């Protein structure tokens, strides 16, 4: 969520971009609840910077 906040992407924008309910986006954006794998995959498809961050963290583990 830090990546989204850093780029000033709001929960409404994320919900619209990912085609999910605003309440669902708010839960993991503000309340730090876990997101579903499907939400994460959608974020990776929509936002290049999220995909790059995940790819970078995975390459550090190997």
ABEGO torsion letter per residue (X at the ends): XAAAAAAGBBAAAAAAAAGBBAAAAAAAAAAGBBBBAAAAAAAAAABAAAAAAAAAAAAAAX
